[in-house]
Amino acid sequence: MDDYQYDCPSADIDMLAHVISDLFPDQTQFAERIDDAGRTSLTIHYVAMRFGSTARRITIDVRFDPAALARYRAMPPRMHARSYAVLRAYVEATLGSLEEMHANGETVPREMEIEMGEDFA
């Protein structure tokens, strides 16, 4: 039984959420969103315990470049490993920068965006 919540109607976006889920604490929510321009994003809602004395709700919005997402979706599944690695690297770097901000005494933002561009696919 998974302690994460997935609200991703597209199988490929759901898979991307699963690829990075272990980077987040239990009870994290992953949701697929499509904005007014038709752009797909994976929104991650989680509670961070390490940033101060109280838990902080943080939202990370992973926005996919439409052309890169179309290329990813056109690839056979066996070719997805590189895209998974790129996504994971971006998310790990973002989490690392949040930890760095906290270590430096800076306020950790409640909302972050990650742009997944050409290097995604």
N, C-alpha and C positions, 0 to 999 in steps of 0.2 A: 504494500500500500504506500503510495506516494503521499508525502506531507505537503505537496505543492498543489496549487490550483491552476488549471489551464483552461483558458477561455479563448481558444484559437480554432475557429471553424475550418481554416485551411490546414490540411495535413502537413504541408511543408513548413508553415509558420509554427505549428505545434511542435514539429520535430526540432526546429531551431530553438524553441523554448526549452525543450528537454536537453539539448546539447549544452546549455549554459546553466541549467537549474542547480547543479551541484556547487556553483559559485555563491549561492544565496542560502540564507537560513530557511528552516522549515516555515511553512505558512506563507511563503512568497506566492504572489499571484502574477501570472503571465497572461496578458490579454492582447489579442490581435485587434488593431484599430485601423480604420481607413479614413483619412481626412477628407475635407471638402474637395481637394484637388485629386482625389483618388489614390493618394500615396499611402502605402501600407507601412505600418509600424508595429513593433512588438513592445508593449508597455509593461514594465516590470514594477510592481509595487511590493516593497518589503520593509520590514522593521529592522533597523540597524541598532544593535546594542552597544557597539564599541565607540560610538561618538558622544561621549559625555556620560553624565549620571543618569539620564533618562533615555528611553528608547526613542528613536526618530523614525518617522515614516518617510521613506524616500521613494521617489518615482524616477525611473530611468526610461526614457523613450528612445528606443532603437529605431531610427528611421531609415528605410531602405530606398536607395535611389531606384526609381522605377525601371530604368534600363538594366541596371545590375540585377534587380530582382527577376526581371523577365529572362535574362540570360541564365540565372540560377535555376529557374523553373524549367527552362528548356534543356538543361543538362540531365543526363541519366543519373540516377541516384548514386551510382558508384563513383561519380565525379564530385560529389558534394563535400568530401572530407576537407578540401582546401577552404571552402567557404565556411565550414564549421570552425576551422582553426582561426580564420580571420575574425569571425564574430567573437569567438572566445577571447582572442588577444585584445580586441577593442574593449570588451566588457571588463576583462581583468585589469587593463590599463586605467579604465574609468574608476573602478573600485579602489585601485592603488592610489589614484590621485585624491580620492575622497579621504582615504586614510592619511595621506600626506598632509592634506589641509588640516585635518583634526590634530595631527602631531605638531603642526606649526602654530596651533592655537587659533586657526581661522575657523569661521563659521562654515559648517558643512551645509551645502545647499540641499533643499528638500527635493529639487527637481533638476535632472540632468538630461542632456540629449546626446545621443551618439549617432553620427551620420555614417551610414554604411554606403560607401560609394563604389567607384570602379573596382577597387581591390577586392570587393566582396565576391564578385563573380566575373 
